Amino acid sequence: MGILPGWRSRVEIGFDPIMGALNTSLNLRQVNQNVISSNIANADTPGYKAKVVEFEAALRDILGSDRQVSPNETHEGHRVKRPTDPVEPEIYDDPNGVESLDGNTVDRSAEMVKMAQNQLLYDASAEILKRKLGMLKYAIAEGGGNR
């Protein structure tokens, strides 16, 4: 499903941070799809707790949309988050899961809805990335100016 290998993508690809953000979004959506698939596969497993991916927070964090003042690297112990750092979304047990008699918290129909929504958003990001690459290709091939 991912455009570039591995789900740990980097936001900035070349000179265009939007393409990097789209790639990161695709890779996070792939992680989310895998977690949802795992939930559905374990819907009949006694004691299984449904998992969720903190997708939006991971993407917001890597894109720096919270616009907080970032710390300076004045000491070797300071860790400054950079846009090129790998994205690692948090995966945790769904706190809204209703436990069945066997201890399972997977709602199969809700997971199927999540899967369809995630797939639509993945497809939209892939289409935007495809068009962005098409514009770049056109600029390189056709937009070279006078020849």
MDAnalysis code that builds the backbone (N, CA, C; Angstrom):
import MDAnalysis as mda
import numpy as np

u = mda.Universe.empty(441, n_residues=147, atom_resindex=np.repeat(np.arange(147), 3), trajectory=True)
u.add_TopologyAttr("name", ["N", "CA", "C"] * 147)
u.add_TopologyAttr("resid", np.arange(1, 148))
u.add_TopologyAttr("resname", ["MET", "GLY", "ILE", "LEU", "PRO", "GLY", "TRP", "ARG", "SER", "ARG", "VAL", "GLU", "ILE", "GLY", "PHE", "ASP", "PRO", "ILE", "MET", "GLY", "ALA", "LEU", "ASN", "THR", "SER", "LEU", "ASN", "LEU", "ARG", "GLN", "VAL", "ASN", "GLN", "ASN", "VAL", "ILE", "SER", "SER", "ASN", "ILE", "ALA", "ASN", "ALA", "ASP", "THR", "PRO", "GLY", "TYR", "LYS", "ALA", "LYS", "VAL", "VAL", "GLU", "PHE", "GLU", "ALA", "ALA", "LEU", "ARG", "ASP", "ILE", "LEU", "GLY", "SER", "ASP", "ARG", "GLN", "VAL", "SER", "PRO", "ASN", "GLU", "THR", "HIS", "GLU", "GLY", "HIS", "ARG", "VAL", "LYS", "ARG", "PRO", "THR", "ASP", "PRO", "VAL", "GLU", "PRO", "GLU", "ILE", "TYR", "ASP", "ASP", "PRO", "ASN", "GLY", "VAL", "GLU", "SER", "LEU", "ASP", "GLY", "ASN", "THR", "VAL", "ASP", "ARG", "SER", "ALA", "GLU", "MET", "VAL", "LYS", "MET", "ALA", "GLN", "ASN", "GLN", "LEU", "LEU", "TYR", "ASP", "ALA", "SER", "ALA", "GLU", "ILE", "LEU", "LYS", "ARG", "LYS", "LEU", "GLY", "MET", "LEU", "LYS", "TYR", "ALA", "ILE", "ALA", "GLU", "GLY", "GLY", "GLY", "ASN", "ARG"])
u.atoms.positions = np.array([
    [0.796, -1.179, 0.000],
    [0.000, 0.000, 0.000],
    [0.852, 1.263, 0.000],
    [2.011, 1.289, 0.640],
    [2.817, 2.502, 0.743],
    [3.532, 2.847, -0.549],
    [3.722, 4.142, -0.786],
    [4.416, 4.607, -1.977],
    [5.904, 4.327, -1.861],
    [6.491, 4.648, -0.734],
    [7.907, 4.393, -0.524],
    [8.052, 3.255, 0.476],
    [9.116, 2.466, 0.375],
    [9.270, 1.310, 1.253],
    [9.328, 1.717, 2.718],
    [8.748, 0.859, 3.553],
    [8.806, 1.059, 4.993],
    [7.808, 2.100, 5.455],
    [7.248, 1.915, 6.632],
    [6.264, 2.877, 7.122],
    [6.913, 4.033, 7.842],
    [8.175, 3.944, 8.128],
    [8.872, 5.037, 8.798],
    [9.395, 6.000, 7.750],
    [8.518, 6.846, 7.280],
    [8.917, 7.765, 6.226],
    [9.438, 9.052, 6.818],
    [9.968, 9.856, 5.968],
    [10.445, 11.169, 6.361],
    [9.597, 12.196, 5.637],
    [9.311, 13.288, 6.302],
    [8.389, 14.259, 5.754],
    [8.959, 15.001, 4.571],
    [10.193, 15.375, 4.593],
    [10.723, 16.138, 3.486],
    [11.381, 15.210, 2.474],
    [10.825, 15.176, 1.273],
    [11.408, 14.400, 0.192],
    [11.919, 15.408, -0.814],
    [13.215, 15.430, -1.017],
    [13.789, 16.384, -1.950],
    [13.544, 17.793, -1.479],
    [12.912, 18.577, -2.323],
    [12.702, 19.982, -2.020],
    [11.244, 20.301, -1.717],
    [10.362, 19.344, -1.773],
    [8.938, 19.606, -1.619],
    [8.383, 18.964, -0.354],
    [8.150, 19.754, 0.689],
    [7.640, 19.181, 1.937],
    [6.215, 18.640, 1.808],
    [5.445, 19.129, 0.831],
    [4.085, 18.621, 0.645],
    [4.122, 17.168, 0.175],
    [5.044, 16.860, -0.728],
    [5.172, 15.471, -1.184],
    [5.605, 14.582, -0.022],
    [6.487, 15.091, 0.814],
    [6.906, 14.331, 1.984],
    [5.767, 14.104, 2.957],
    [4.948, 15.145, 3.157],
    [3.797, 15.018, 4.054],
    [2.793, 14.007, 3.510],
    [2.586, 14.023, 2.193],
    [1.681, 13.054, 1.579],
    [2.216, 11.634, 1.732],
    [3.506, 11.467, 1.543],
    [4.114, 10.144, 1.723],
    [3.968, 9.678, 3.169],
    [4.202, 10.585, 4.100],
    [4.045, 10.248, 5.516],
    [2.606, 9.859, 5.811],
    [1.670, 10.610, 5.240],
    [0.254, 10.291, 5.420],
    [-0.065, 8.900, 4.882],
    [0.468, 8.579, 3.702],
    [0.237, 7.249, 3.124],
    [0.790, 6.150, 4.025],
    [1.965, 6.379, 4.533],
    [2.577, 5.361, 5.391],
    [1.840, 5.220, 6.718],
    [1.368, 6.328, 7.280],
    [0.572, 6.244, 8.507],
    [-0.763, 5.553, 8.239],
    [-1.360, 5.833, 7.099],
    [-2.610, 5.163, 6.730],
    [-2.388, 3.651, 6.570],
    [-1.213, 3.267, 6.061],
    [-0.911, 1.846, 5.929],
    [-0.806, 1.192, 7.306],
    [-0.153, 1.866, 8.237],
    [-0.064, 1.342, 9.610],
    [-1.471, 1.202, 10.186],
    [-2.295, 2.231, 9.982],
    [-3.663, 2.205, 10.484],
    [-4.443, 1.045, 9.870],
    [-4.281, 0.815, 8.567],
    [-4.972, -0.282, 7.891],
    [-4.544, -1.631, 8.475],
    [-3.260, -1.778, 8.765],
    [-2.769, -3.026, 9.353],
    [-3.360, -3.259, 10.745],
    [-3.472, -2.201, 11.535],
    [-4.040, -2.328, 12.881],
    [-5.521, -2.690, 12.782],
    [-6.249, -2.031, 11.892],
    [-7.674, -2.330, 11.707],
    [-7.851, -3.771, 11.222],
    [-7.028, -4.196, 10.276],
    [-7.095, -5.584, 9.777],
    [-6.842, -6.579, 10.895],
    [-5.882, -6.261, 11.748],
    [-5.581, -7.129, 12.887],
    [-6.778, -7.209, 13.839],
    [-7.423, -6.081, 14.060],
    [-8.615, -6.079, 14.914],
    [-9.698, -6.991, 14.342],
    [-9.947, -6.855, 13.033],
    [-10.984, -7.662, 12.392],
    [-10.615, -9.145, 12.447],
    [-9.341, -9.453, 12.209],
    [-8.895, -10.847, 12.244],
    [-9.040, -11.460, 13.634],
    [-8.968, -10.620, 14.669],
    [-9.054, -11.114, 16.043],
    [-10.419, -10.876, 16.679],
    [-11.436, -10.626, 15.861],
    [-12.775, -10.333, 16.385],
    [-13.355, -11.485, 17.196],
    [-12.925, -12.699, 16.926],
    [-13.440, -13.867, 17.650],
    [-12.441, -14.424, 18.658],
    [-11.337, -13.703, 18.881],
    [-10.317, -14.162, 19.819],
    [-10.682, -13.724, 21.234],
    [-10.902, -14.671, 22.134],
    [-11.259, -14.295, 23.508],
    [-10.168, -13.439, 24.163],
    [-10.585, -12.364, 24.807],
    [-9.655, -11.512, 25.545],
    [-8.908, -10.498, 24.696],
    [-9.092, -10.516, 23.373],
    [-8.378, -9.569, 22.510],
    [-8.946, -8.163, 22.699],
    [-8.057, -7.205, 22.853],
    [-8.443, -5.799, 22.995],
    [-8.170, -5.088, 21.672],
    [-9.199, -4.428, 21.147],
    [-9.057, -3.696, 19.887],
    [-8.013, -2.602, 20.052],
    [-7.237, -2.386, 19.011],
    [-6.172, -1.376, 19.003],
    [-6.588, -0.208, 18.116],
    [-6.021, 0.963, 18.416],
    [-6.208, 2.150, 17.581],
    [-4.860, 2.824, 17.390],
    [-4.738, 3.542, 16.267],
    [-3.518, 4.278, 15.946],
    [-3.790, 5.758, 16.184],
    [-2.889, 6.411, 16.850],
    [-2.996, 7.859, 17.051],
    [-2.441, 8.534, 15.811],
    [-3.220, 8.446, 14.725],
    [-2.797, 8.899, 13.410],
    [-2.634, 10.415, 13.332],
    [-3.681, 11.132, 13.671],
    [-3.675, 12.580, 13.498],
    [-2.606, 13.248, 14.350],
    [-2.442, 12.800, 15.576],
    [-1.428, 13.397, 16.452],
    [-0.024, 13.154, 15.905],
    [0.217, 11.953, 15.356],
    [1.538, 11.651, 14.799],
    [1.825, 12.525, 13.587],
    [0.839, 12.691, 12.718],
    [1.025, 13.527, 11.533],
    [1.172, 14.996, 11.925],
    [0.346, 15.452, 12.846],
    [0.423, 16.838, 13.316],
    [1.772, 17.106, 13.971],
    [2.266, 16.136, 14.723],
    [3.547, 16.277, 15.412],
    [4.697, 16.414, 14.425],
    [4.707, 15.551, 13.401],
    [5.816, 15.571, 12.454],
    [5.750, 16.791, 11.539],
    [4.540, 17.269, 11.253],
    [4.411, 18.450, 10.414],
    [4.611, 19.744, 11.194],
    [4.587, 19.649, 12.524],
    [4.814, 20.821, 13.353],
    [3.678, 21.809, 13.293],
    [2.456, 21.313, 13.125],
    [1.323, 22.217, 12.996],
    [0.878, 22.804, 14.320],
    [1.444, 22.335, 15.411],
    [1.066, 22.920, 16.692],
    [1.746, 24.263, 16.914],
    [2.740, 24.571, 16.106],
    [3.423, 25.865, 16.095],
    [3.946, 26.291, 17.464],
    [4.451, 25.336, 18.202],
    [5.066, 25.675, 19.477],
    [6.500, 26.110, 19.234],
    [7.013, 26.888, 20.154],
    [8.408, 27.295, 20.060],
    [9.258, 26.069, 20.339],
    [10.150, 25.761, 19.415],
    [10.963, 24.566, 19.591],
    [12.202, 24.889, 20.422],
    [12.634, 23.929, 21.226],
    [13.814, 24.156, 22.053],
    [15.077, 24.226, 21.202],
    [16.081, 24.885, 21.734],
    [17.363, 24.968, 21.042],
    [18.231, 23.799, 21.448],
    [19.083, 23.399, 20.552],
    [20.027, 22.327, 20.844],
    [21.301, 22.947, 21.410],
    [21.214, 23.397, 22.651],
    [22.370, 24.017, 23.282],
    [23.161, 23.018, 24.103],
    [22.583, 21.859, 24.284],
    [23.228, 20.817, 25.075],
    [23.016, 19.493, 24.369],
    [23.969, 18.594, 24.466],
    [23.875, 17.315, 23.767],
    [22.690, 16.476, 24.231],
    [22.162, 16.747, 25.423],
    [21.018, 15.995, 25.936],
    [19.686, 16.493, 25.414],
    [19.665, 17.645, 24.759],
    [18.422, 18.178, 24.220],
    [18.029, 17.398, 22.969],
    [16.778, 17.037, 22.913],
    [16.267, 16.332, 21.727],
    [15.300, 17.255, 21.010],
    [15.657, 17.652, 19.826],
    [14.833, 18.532, 19.026],
    [14.187, 17.706, 17.919],
    [12.866, 17.794, 17.823],
    [12.134, 17.065, 16.782],
    [12.306, 17.789, 15.452],
    [12.785, 17.055, 14.459],
    [12.993, 17.623, 13.131],
    [12.003, 16.997, 12.147],
    [11.666, 17.728, 11.074],
    [10.745, 17.177, 10.084],
    [11.271, 15.925, 9.403],
    [12.567, 15.684, 9.488],
    [13.131, 14.505, 8.840],
    [13.190, 13.297, 9.770],
    [12.741, 13.454, 11.015],
    [12.728, 12.328, 11.944],
    [11.663, 11.313, 11.519],
    [11.894, 10.019, 11.789],
    [10.884, 9.009, 11.438],
    [9.592, 9.227, 12.229],
    [8.477, 8.898, 11.610],
    [7.180, 9.023, 12.265],
    [6.863, 7.704, 12.945],
    [6.557, 7.771, 14.217],
    [6.216, 6.576, 14.977],
    [4.900, 6.815, 15.691],
    [3.772, 6.418, 15.069],
    [2.482, 6.652, 15.703],
    [2.304, 5.769, 16.931],
    [1.538, 6.274, 17.879],
    [1.248, 5.496, 19.079],
    [0.102, 4.538, 18.771],
    [0.290, 3.276, 19.125],
    [-0.750, 2.266, 18.960],
    [-1.111, 1.784, 20.356],
    [-2.384, 1.893, 20.691],
    [-2.800, 1.540, 22.051],
    [-4.160, 0.857, 22.020],
    [-4.543, 0.264, 23.161],
    [-5.851, -0.363, 23.277],
    [-6.930, 0.703, 23.187],
    [-7.986, 0.412, 22.448],
    [-9.089, 1.349, 22.273],
    [-9.820, 1.536, 23.604],
    [-9.784, 2.752, 24.155],
    [-10.443, 2.972, 25.449],
    [-11.966, 2.958, 25.341],
    [-12.522, 3.056, 24.134],
    [-13.970, 3.083, 23.941],
    [-14.556, 1.713, 23.643],
    [-13.708, 0.695, 23.648],
    [-14.179, -0.641, 23.330],
    [-15.085, -1.208, 24.415],
    [-16.175, -1.808, 23.973],
    [-17.105, -2.447, 24.900],
    [-16.754, -3.925, 24.965],
    [-16.502, -4.394, 26.164],
    [-16.061, -5.775, 26.351],
    [-17.237, -6.743, 26.254],
    [-17.054, -7.774, 25.438],
    [-18.079, -8.815, 25.334],
    [-17.878, -9.828, 26.455],
    [-18.696, -10.859, 26.479],
    [-18.607, -11.866, 27.548],
    [-17.260, -12.569, 27.579],
    [-16.621, -12.728, 26.407],
    [-15.326, -13.407, 26.365],
    [-14.144, -12.447, 26.533],
    [-14.420, -11.163, 26.802],
    [-13.353, -10.197, 27.036],
    [-12.853, -9.489, 25.791],
    [-13.421, -9.801, 24.643],
    [-13.014, -9.178, 23.374],
    [-13.699, -7.821, 23.240],
    [-12.966, -6.825, 22.740],
    [-13.538, -5.484, 22.586],
    [-13.688, -5.050, 21.121],
    [-13.563, -5.967, 20.181],
    [-13.652, -5.623, 18.758],
    [-15.117, -5.553, 18.328],
    [-15.497, -4.433, 17.733],
    [-16.803, -4.274, 17.096],
    [-16.551, -4.385, 15.595],
    [-16.830, -5.542, 15.051],
    [-16.480, -5.836, 13.665],
    [-17.073, -4.818, 12.688],
    [-18.319, -4.438, 12.866],
    [-18.930, -3.495, 11.923],
    [-18.278, -2.113, 12.024],
    [-17.935, -1.679, 13.212],
    [-17.245, -0.391, 13.380],
    [-15.859, -0.439, 12.743],
    [-15.181, -1.564, 12.881],
    [-13.851, -1.719, 12.278],
    [-13.940, -1.716, 10.749],
    [-14.991, -2.304, 10.189],
    [-15.166, -2.291, 8.740],
    [-15.399, -0.866, 8.238],
    [-16.138, -0.071, 9.003],
    [-16.356, 1.329, 8.637],
    [-15.033, 2.090, 8.696],
    [-14.253, 1.858, 9.751],
    [-12.939, 2.504, 9.874],
    [-12.033, 2.124, 8.710],
    [-12.098, 0.848, 8.311],
    [-11.256, 0.378, 7.213],
    [-11.639, 1.064, 5.904],
    [-12.930, 1.176, 5.643],
    [-13.386, 1.828, 4.409],
    [-12.990, 3.310, 4.409],
    [-13.164, 3.975, 5.533],
    [-12.800, 5.391, 5.630],
    [-11.295, 5.570, 5.438],
    [-10.511, 4.733, 6.083],
    [-9.062, 4.807, 5.967],
    [-8.619, 4.573, 4.519],
    [-9.257, 3.615, 3.837],
    [-8.922, 3.330, 2.442],
    [-9.241, 4.516, 1.541],
    [-10.381, 5.170, 1.774],
    [-10.738, 6.354, 0.984],
    [-9.723, 7.476, 1.180],
    [-9.307, 7.703, 2.406],
    [-8.331, 8.753, 2.681],
    [-6.959, 8.401, 2.117],
    [-6.607, 7.127, 2.146],
    [-5.361, 6.669, 1.536],
    [-5.397, 6.936, 0.032],
    [-6.496, 6.542, -0.602],
    [-6.635, 6.732, -2.051],
    [-6.574, 8.210, -2.422],
    [-7.196, 9.066, -1.607],
    [-7.165, 10.503, -1.878],
    [-5.743, 11.041, -1.782],
    [-5.004, 10.642, -0.762],
    [-3.611, 11.086, -0.620],
    [-2.758, 10.582, -1.773],
    [-2.986, 9.340, -2.187],
    [-2.225, 8.774, -3.306],
    [-2.522, 9.536, -4.596],
    [-3.773, 9.909, -4.808],
    [-4.141, 10.658, -6.017],
    [-3.511, 12.049, -6.016],
    [-3.512, 12.711, -4.871],
    [-2.889, 14.037, -4.777],
    [-1.395, 13.931, -5.049],
    [-0.750, 12.920, -4.472],
    [0.681, 12.716, -4.695],
    [0.959, 12.422, -6.170],
    [0.113, 11.617, -6.784],
    [0.261, 11.290, -8.202],
    [0.179, 12.558, -9.057],
    [-0.780, 13.414, -8.754],
    [-0.933, 14.662, -9.517],
    [0.240, 15.606, -9.270],
    [0.713, 15.645, -8.043],
    [1.863, 16.489, -7.716],
    [3.096, 16.024, -8.494],
    [3.304, 14.715, -8.543],
    [4.419, 14.171, -9.316],
    [4.239, 14.433, -10.810],
    [2.999, 14.372, -11.285],
    [2.719, 14.673, -12.685],
    [3.061, 16.117, -13.037],
    [2.745, 17.038, -12.120],
    [3.090, 18.445, -12.358],
    [4.600, 18.643, -12.370],
    [5.285, 17.952, -11.475],
    [6.741, 18.040, -11.427],
    [7.352, 17.475, -12.707],
    [6.823, 16.363, -13.170],
    [7.301, 15.757, -14.411],
    [7.075, 16.706, -15.592],
    [5.898, 17.336, -15.609],
    [5.606, 18.290, -16.688],
    [6.564, 19.465, -16.643],
    [6.823, 19.970, -15.442],
    [7.728, 21.120, -15.299],
    [9.130, 20.778, -15.785],
    [9.557, 19.562, -15.535],
    [10.889, 19.145, -15.953],
    [10.940, 18.927, -17.468],
    [9.943, 18.239, -18.006],
    [9.953, 17.867, -19.415],
    [9.499, 18.990, -20.346],
    [8.399, 19.657, -20.007],
    [7.784, 20.616, -20.910],
    [8.005, 22.068, -20.518],
    [8.204, 22.299, -19.277],
    [8.266, 23.672, -18.802],
    [9.671, 24.240, -18.770],
    [10.539, 23.766, -19.603],
    [11.919, 24.190, -19.593],
    [12.174, 25.565, -20.194],
    [11.134, 26.218, -20.643],
    [11.317, 27.559, -21.208],
    [11.682, 27.484, -22.684],
    [12.350, 28.497, -23.168],
    [12.741, 28.549, -24.579],
    [13.851, 27.542, -24.861],
    [13.753, 26.933, -26.017],
    [14.756, 25.917, -26.353],
    [15.538, 26.345, -27.544],
])
